[in-house]
Amino acid sequence: MNEDIINIIKNAGVVGGGGAGLPTHIKADTTVDTVLVNGASCEPLLMSDPYLIENSGKKMLQGVVAMMDATQANRGIVCLKAKHKAALKSLRTVVEEFGDPRIEIFELENFYPVGDEHVLVHEVLDRTIPQGRLPLHVGAVVSNVETFYNIGLALDNIPVTDRYLTVFGAVKTPMVIRASVGTTASEVIEYAGGATIDNYVVVDGGPMMGRVLSDINEPITKKTSGILVLPPEHTVVAGKIMAPQQVRKITTSICCQCTLCTELCPRYLLGHDIQPHKLTRIRAEDILNSKEAHKALLCSECGVCEKFACPMGLSPRELNAQIKKTLREGGIRLDTTGEPQEAHPFRVNRRIPTQRLIQRLDLEKYDINIIYGGELVPDQVSIPLSQHIGAPAICLVKVGASVEKGQCIGEIPEGSMGSRIHSSISGVVSSITNNVITITK
């Protein structure tokens, strides 16, 4: 492995841009044979990854090669849905000009959740990751397009200060934008022309796995892939705002045990020992002692069971999330000692076409052409010190201090997993509250 590249990635504060936010230097500090670029844009209607591939493919490939050099991989595969024809055309040209025979392109089919790293590795490499394990265990590293783009920037000594994201749903002009980390969701919406409805909620991320913001003035982070504006009564919103106790009560009392949630579960179809319909039978007081309940730790919370499979509109996903929380608080961890499983023989036939999912989610009217809206740099940003998996960064600045864009304002605690945080604008530190640094021009 190449320690120089690992340190470059670490110093630039690169984290997984696909949602989880794992510090990328952790992945770079491994040895694998294949690096996969996850350009699936798995969540319906998110478009920032195809945009980056089409317009910044060379910088992304520089990041891919750096990761390959760090991990000693001999293959780098850029995975993109075949439907993104303009991005694919541009990518083929860039790969040819790049001239590295180790770089390949893999065209993905348009189904959900092809961007789940377990599903992606199976589709592209025909390798089954053992349940509860990581791509590393089958010789692969998987990161999304923007992560590799940010590695490419890091090679030029440019840290992560901005985020490409899709602004969509009930906004005047749906668009992909580049926004400074710490910009508020409300500013992002206004930049897209504002909401087209008076009463709305905001989802951070995509319609399947995104979370409803409790405050539209929450800042975007390195992990924010989208800002989705919807009416509060929309089907996408309903399951995200219901009280957890109410979800449990309804799901456990009404579930008819039809098993559709299990039959369509992407992890079950990969051979993982999870059957969501059985988890709805478990009483709250039995969770810690139930071996069946422990299998909830295998749930990826992709939302297929809730938003597509269940004919009664129940949420095994939310129930599983509650069970997982209880298990972790009880100190119970997943047993990862098993061998790879055999994929279900009907797995391919049960894949969910993304267009059907969009219809089921009642998002068809928002499935329109999305433009690039440019760069949003506000006069003030609020930058959280925790935008990643691991410990929050240690604040390096004080109120009243002048900072420059790209300056490190948060350091990784010694001996901990974490990520550096950098100022996304030049200005003065106006406040530091609840691990959030506010900087004003």
C-alpha positions, -999 to +999 in steps of 0.1 A: +000+000+000+011+036-007+013+055+026+017+088+007-017+084-010-034+073+022-021+104+040-032+127+011-067+113+013-068+116+051-055+151+051-081+162+026-110+150+047-123+127+020-153+105+032-177+083+014-201+104-006-227+078-010-244+083+023-225+064+050-196+088+053-168+063+061-135+081+061-119+070+027-084+067+040-096+036+059-105+019+026-073+030+010-053+013+038-062-022+026-051-046-001-076-057-028-075-068-064-104-046-077-116-010-072-152-004-081-166+031-089-202+031-078-219+053-103-253+036-100-271+067-085-290+040-067-317+063-053-344+072-078-340+107-095-305+115-081-283+128-109-251+142-095-230+111-102-238+109-139-232+147-141-197+143-125-188+114-148-199+133-179-181+166-169-153+156-146-144+121-156-107+127-159-104+140-123-125+111-111-102+086-129-071+102-113-088+094-080-095+058-091-059+052-101-047+067-068-069+043-049-057+014-070-021+023-063-028+026-026-046-008-024-024-026-050-055-033-071-049-044-107-084-035-119-105-004-117-141-007-129-164+023-134-200+012-130-227+033-145-263+026-156-266+020-194-294+045-195-271+074-189-260+075-225-243+110-225-223+102-194-213+068-209-202+084-242-181+110-223-167+083-200-156+061-229-137+090-245-120+099-212-110+063-205-095+060-240-076+092-236-065+082-201-048+052-216-046+030-185-054-006-196-064-014-160-095+008-162-128-008-174-164+003-178-194-018-167-229-009-178-255-016-151-291-024-156-317+001-142-330-016-110-331-008-073-309-011-053-281-018-077-260+007-058-260-014-026-224-025-024-233-061-018-256-061-049-230-042-070-202-066-062-224-095-072-235-079-104-201-067-116-177-093-102-200-123-096-187-125-060-210-129-031-200-109+000-206-130+032-235-116+052-224-089+076-191-085+058-176-059+035-164-059-001-129-060+013-136-097+022-139-106-015-111-085-027-128-052-036-131-016-025-163+002-035-167+040-033-190+064-052-182+088-080-178+119-059-155+102-035-130+094-063-135+129-077-125+142-043-095+120-042-085+134-075-088+169-061-068+158-030-039+149-052-038+186-061-039+195-024-075+206-026-096+194+005-133+186+006-152+218+009-181+214-015-207+189-023-225+181-056-261+173-049-295+170-067-322+195-058-355+180-069-392+173-062-415+203-058-390+230-067-392+255-096-361+243-114-347+209-105-310+209-108-276+195-099-256+221-080-222+224-063-228+238-029-204+248-001-205+224+028-225+241+056-250+258+032-285+254+046-312+233+029-334+263+027-307+282+007-303+253-016-341+252-023-342+290-029-312+286-053-334+262-073-361+288-076-379+280-044-406+254-036-436+253-058-459+245-029-466+265+003-465+236+027-437+211+023-411+189+040-375+184+030-358+150+026-320+149+030-310+123+004-332+102-018-368+090-015-360+055-003-333+060+023-332+097+029-343+113+062-368+141+068-352+173+081-366+186+113-354+221+104-350+233+068-321+254+080-300+223+087-267+224+068-257+202+040-227+180+047-201+160+028-227+132+028-257+151+014-266+136-020-299+153-025-324+178-013-360+165-020-390+188-015-424+171-011-458+178+003-462+165+039-489+140+029-468+124+002-463+086+004-425+090+005-428+112+036-454+092+055-431+064+067-403+088+076-422+109+101-444+084+119-435+079+156-414+047+160-438+033+186-467+038+163-448+020+134-441-010+157-477-012+169-492-010+134-466-033+118-467-061+144-505-061+147-516-058+111-489-078+092-506-107+074-474-127+069-477-128+032-439-129+029-436-105+000-412-083+020-389-113+023-393-125-013-382-091-026-356-083+000-323-077-019-301-091+009-324-122+012-320-127-025-283-127-021-286-156+003-284-136+035-302-151+065-328-124+069-365-128+065-383-095+073-417-111+077-405-131+106-391-101+124-426-085+125-436-113+149-411-105+176-422-087+207-402-057+219-394-074+252-380-105+234-355-087+211-323-092+231-329-129+237-343-138+202-319-153+177-343-144+150-343-108+161-305-107+158-309-113+121-322-077+118-286-066+119-284-079+083-309-054+071-295-026+049-326-005+054-330-001+016-367+004+020-379-022-006-401-039+019-417-007+030-421+013-003-426-015-028-432-050-015-458-046+013-493-046+000-505-031+032-481-002+034-463-014+065-427-007+074-406-037+082-376-014+074-384+009+103-391-020+126-358-035+117-341-002+124-356-002+159-346-038+165-310-030+154-309+000+177-320-021+207-295-048+199-266-024+196-275-007+228-276-042+244-241-049+232-251-075+206-231-076+174-236-095+142-219-129+139-197-125+108-180-159+109-201-176+082-192-185+047-205-168+015-241-178+007-257-189-025-278-163-042-315-171-046-323-188-080-350-162-087-329-132-077-326-117-112-364-121-118-372-103-086-351-072-093-372-040-091-371-018-122-363+017-111-391+031-133-417+009-116-404+021-083-407+057-093-444+050-102-450+032-070-435+062-051-458+086-070-427+105-082-434+104-119-442+141-122-408+149-108-390+126-132-379+153-156-347+166-172-324+181-146-300+209-155-267+219-139-273+250-119-238+261-111-221+268-078-238+280-046-215+299-022-235+315+006-223+344+028-225+321+059-220+284+065-225+262+095-201+233+094-207+203+117-176+187+132-193+153+127-200+145+090-187+110+090-186+076+107-164+078+137-155+104+163-163+141+158-134+162+147-116+184+174-123+221+168-091+240+159-104+275+157-119+301+181-147+326+177-134+357+160-106+339+141-102+346+104-101+315+082-095+308+045-114+284+023-097+250+025-082+257+060-084+227+084-108+237+112-113+202+127-088+175+134-092+138+138-089+129+176-057+109+182-062+072+181-098+075+168-114+069+134-126+101+120-122+128+093-107+162+090-130+191+085-122+222+064-136+256+060-158+259+028-156+297+026-132+324+037-144+345+066-146+349+103-157+323+129-189+339+143-199+311+166-191+275+178-221+258+192-230+221+196-200+209+175-210+232+147-187+260+135-204+290+119-183+311+095-194+344+080-179+363+051 
